[in-house]
């Protein structure tokens, strides 16, 4: 069957509709053509027929067309006309002009609104270079912005560019409500998908100093992150050099795929593993959470790398004493490896960089001192560290629980106990599968509702050395955080009633809920995505810190310990920190700070924790003070 050929009117309509698809300019063009036709026709009629106003001479075509133009633009012109023939012609011209002008105004208004709406969506090209690019949007973005603003204080014209699949104005409003003042940092938002190559070009990823990819809070977050890395590294327009990408991976099984995609251009943070390690370490040592926070945020002391040629050929111990206002903690080698708390006689080779804790990168300055005022008479000789059995109570459960118990098993003495109390009886089976891999810990399980105070009281929580509260993964984030908050409040109340300090580490899934569970003491630590935010921020500034942090948070190698000051110095003495460093060095340890017990409950003084002290200042040491050291065990 043959198709009927289109008629002339169908072809005309088709051509007309195709021109309209070009948008506002096409509509304006057709209205202009229609206006010209009306003016020409009216002008021709008046010129040919000689119709004019009484007592007026005949009009030429040009004059008639001009009069028609005035009538189309201003309907009031019709009021001054005379002669019914002329009036009738101009009436039709004016009516046509009213419709055309109204349509033109409507079209222009609509076009202008559409243009402004597009501009509001943030689709224009970002012209920044050397900016920090954040791809994605989650509750972590505010912590990251906060840290970057502090880090940028001594930078010239720093810029943060954010692109997410979220309305630009909404992002700007939320940021403005959190940060009314951003200092010298300018924040630019754009709407788009990090997975779309065209959208990515808008935020100039090839000119960015570093790129932070946030994990979505819903859906298959790791897949989204991996695709985002792929969109950057495999971009047809990619730059010649390496990208500096920092991204979060939630599930360990996805790490291999992410590493393949990111290669040596992406630094990946395994969120669950990091939180598990920090939880296991901080619950065992009062004040350690404050030390980690100090090292991870940009407010106060931070970790820097420093190339110090004057230290080449000298020992690591020489490097420790070379700075008055910076605390050396290790060496960064040219091959990318790091040595945290290496042997004291290790020689600093050419190309090695000092890893130091300091207020800023420009405060890492050699003191030039050759005498340090070390008072050998106050130094305590080798002290044997004995491990005692520990009891840990875990309230609630999620996938991090297994890793936390495994991590604890690396630190505690044989015969230590862990009791897991949760609502799901199936957890008992998971713990039974875990038991054969444990060396030092005996695990048991009890089914109960952890938000009930009667249940908590029956557990005799004051008998436990450490308490860990975990969120239930199968619940809604806000509901899970609410259960954690209720449990935490009950524990604090029991602690106050029994007048016994309890070490509590609790998990919050939403960083915004952390403020509701305000920390009351150094032993009361809230682990949340803020920890991930701090890590992402630090790595965006210096990718090589990843090896430093992985060493500090691992059970192998040297870690941070808060040990009794009496292990290093005679208590009751008044001596400087150089003396403590000398004592620690003799034991193969690196001292980087101390904790004053008198301020242990004062948040305004960081709960007594002092990282990177001025080494020549003298301190009155008491039996309850602690020294912060890097040691293997």
Helices and strands as residue ranges (DSSP letters): H 8-20, H 24-49, H 61-73, G 75-80, H 84-121, E 132-135, H 140-151, G 152-154, E 159-164, H 168-178, E 186-191, H 197-202, G 205-207, E 210-213, H 221-233, E 245-249, G 252-254, H 255-262, G 263-265, E 266-270, H 271-282, H 288-296, E 302-307, G 309-311, H 316-320, E 327-332, E 338-340, E 353-358, G 361-363, G 376-378, E 391-395, H 400-409, E 416-422, H 427-435, E 441-447, H 453-458, G 461-463, E 466-469, H 477-498, E 504-508, G 511-515, E 524-528, H 529-541, H 545-553, E 559-564, G 565-567, E 574-576, H 577-586, E 590-595, G 597-599, G 603-608, E 609-611, E 618-620, E 626-631
